[in-house]
Amino acid sequence: STVGTDAATDLAVLKIAPQESEPLTAATHGISDNLVVGERVVAIGNPLGTLGGTVTDGIISAKARRGQTDNGVMTLLQTNAAINSGNSGGGLFNLKGELIGIVNAKYAKSGVEGLAFAIPIDTAYEVEKDLIRYGYVQGIPDIGISFLEVNQSNLKYYSWRYKLTQVGLYVVSSKYCTELKNRDRILTVNKKTVTTEAEYQAAVASLKAGDTLTVTYARDSSGEEKTASFVIPQYVPDNLATGTNVQFSD
């Protein structure tokens, strides 16, 4: 059964009923922060979904490689151990047999070899503890602002549909900052200018639950700048809005 999941770190905790005939042995956790570049490691997994228990070896190529994955930007271990489809979720071990990472990605492109990635066990262990105790990860910020990016390619449509005349990020809804209204144009986030989704994500990337978020915004066609601030609450799954159809109100 599923105890809890965390999409941001691509991890889940499952509860498995013990089997008397085949007792399960827990892996010994290592400390991924103690790894050194060049240290030998082995990956154990199920490549292609049919070759369970396959072992490949390599080295630690980098300890804290930040990269974009399907789950967002993550900080990962990089290894040149051979990884194939089906390896994800398998363990990366040091030569003491200690689990030091959870394989989760590889760079797959013609002409590219030996670029595989794993979630550091130090990260995974903290997530594991929170999922077991709370069912979700503690301390994740829930900013609660949804928006749409208006750019040169779609400005004509939004100008016709909603009378918007400038490119930028426009508020659709805001759960916690009640001053923000539908169609307000965000100008800055904590003093950083934002006109695109990428700039917004960069501006909030380091924020944590309990931090203060200050937004300047323009309302209506007057362009008058206003400021709003609020303390970012902690993400709790039950507080998430349902549905994914984000659009301006008429």
N, C-alpha and C positions, 0 to 999 in steps of 0.2 A: 504494500500500500504506500501511497505518497504521503510523506510527512510534511514536506514543504518544497517550494521551488523559488528560484531567484533568477529572473531573466537577465538582469544586468551582468551577472557573473557566469551565466550559462551553467548553473549548478542545481541539483536537486538532491534531496535526501529521501531514500526509500526504506521502508521497514520490511524486513524479510523474516518470515516465520522460520525458526530453527528446524532443521531436519535431523532427527536422531541418527538416521542411517549415514548421512553425510554432513557431519558438523562443519560449520563455516569457521574459518580462521581469519581474524581481522588483520589487515595490513598494518605494519608499524609505520607511524608517521615520522618522517624526517623533518628537517628544517630547511626550507628552500632558500632562506636568506643566507645560509651558510655555504651555499654552492659557490663554486668559482668557475669562471669561464675556462673551458678546456677540460673540465671534469667529465669523466665518462659516465654515461647513463644508459639505461635500457628501457624500451617501451614494450609493454605487454598488452595485446589487444586482440581484436577480432576483425582483421582486414578483410574487406569485400563482404563482410557479414557471414563468411563461411569458414574462415580459417582461425577458429578460436584458439587462444593460447599462443599465438605467434609472438616471438620475441625478436626485436630489432635493436641494434645498438648504435650509439653515436656519442656526441659530446654536447655540453652546454655551450651554445654559441653566444648567447647573451642572457642576462638575468632579468632585465626589466625593459622589454621591448614593447613600446606602446604602438598599438595598431588597431585599425578599424575592422571589426567583425560584424556579423549579422546582428550581434547583440549590443553594438555600440563600440566605443573606444575602450580597449582593455589593456592592462599591463601584464605581459606574459613572459614566460621562459621561452627562449628560442633554442631549438636543437636541430641537429642534422640527422637524427635517427629516422629511418625510413618510416613514413606514416602514410596510410592509404585510407580510402573510404571504409568506414567501419571501425577505425581505431579510436574515434572520438569517444570519450568517456573512459578509456583505458588508462592504466597507470603509467607514470614515468618514474623510474626507480634509480637510486644511486647504487653503487656496487656493494653497499652494505645490505641491500634489499629493502631499504626504507623508501616509502612512497614520498616523492618530492614534487609531484605535479600530476595534473589530470589533463591528458591530451585533449585538445579541443579544436585545432585548426591546422591547416597547412596552406602554403602559397602554391596554388595549382595553375601553372601556365607553361606553355610550350617553351622549352629551353631553360626552365628553372628547376633546380634540384636542391634537396636538402634544406628546405625552409619550412620547418614544422614548429608548432607552438603548443604550450601547455599552461594551464592555470597553476600558478605557484601553490603548493600545499599550504603555505602560511595563510594565503588568501582564502583558500577553500575551507580550511579548518575553522576560521572565524565565521564564515557563512554557515558551515555545518552546525556549529554550536547554536547560532541564532535560530536556524530553521527547526532544530530539535526542541529548543526551549519555547520559542514564540510562534513558530510556523511561518515567519518572514524575517527578513534581515533588518536589524535595528539601525537607526541613524540615517536612513536614506531620505534625502529631502523630497518633499512633495510640493513643488512650486504651484501647481494647479492652474497655470495659464495656458490656454490653447489659443492658437493663432494661425493665420494664413499669410503666406508670403506673396506679396504682389510685386511682380518684376516686369521687365519690358515685354516679355513674351506673353503675359496674361493681362497686362494693364488695360488693354482695349476692352476685354471682356468685363473686368471688374468695374471699369469706368461706366460701361453701358448698364451693367446689372445692378451695381450698388453706388454709383456716382463717386467712386474713388478716383482721385486725380493724380496721386503720387505713388511711386513705388515705395515699398517698405513692409514692415511687419504689422499686421492689424489684429487686434485682440478679437477673438471670438467669444471667449468666456473666461472668467476668473473665479476660482472657488474661494480664495481666501482674501484677496485684495479687492474689497468691495468698491473702491474708487474707480477701478478700471471697468470700462463699459464696452459693449460690443461695437467694433469698428474704430476704437481708439488706435492711433498709430504710435507704436513704441519707438522712442527716440534713443534712449540710453538705458542700460541696465548696470547699476552700480558704477556709473560714470563712464561706461564703455559704450560707444556708439554702435547701434545695431540696426542694420537695414535688411539683413538676410537671416535665414534660419541658421546657417553655419556660424554667423557672428553671434547670434543669440546663444547657441549651444556652447560656444567658446567662453562667453561671458558668465555662464552659470555653471560651467564644468567643475569648478573647485568649491562650490557652495555646499554647505552641510545643513542638516536640520538644526534649527536654532540660530542660524545666521539671519541677518537682516537683508532683505532685498529692496533696493530703492529703484524705482522706475520713473523716468520722465516720459511724457507722452503728449501727443497733440490730439485734440478733439474737434470734430467738425472741420469745416473748410477754413475757419479763422486761423488755424495753426497755432493758437495760443498754447504755450507749454504749461503743463501741470506736473506735479510730482506726487508720487504715492510710495509708501513704505509699509512693509509688513514682515513679521518674523516667520520664517519658513518652518512649517510643521513637519513632523516625521511622517514618512510614508507608512500607511497602514492599508493592507489590501482591501478591507471592507469599505474604505473611503474612496476607492477608485470609481470614476464615472464609467458607466457602461456605454458600449457602442463606439464606433470609430468614424462615423459620418460627421466630419467637422465642416461647418458652413456658416456663413453670416446669416443673421436673422433678417427677414424682410421688413 
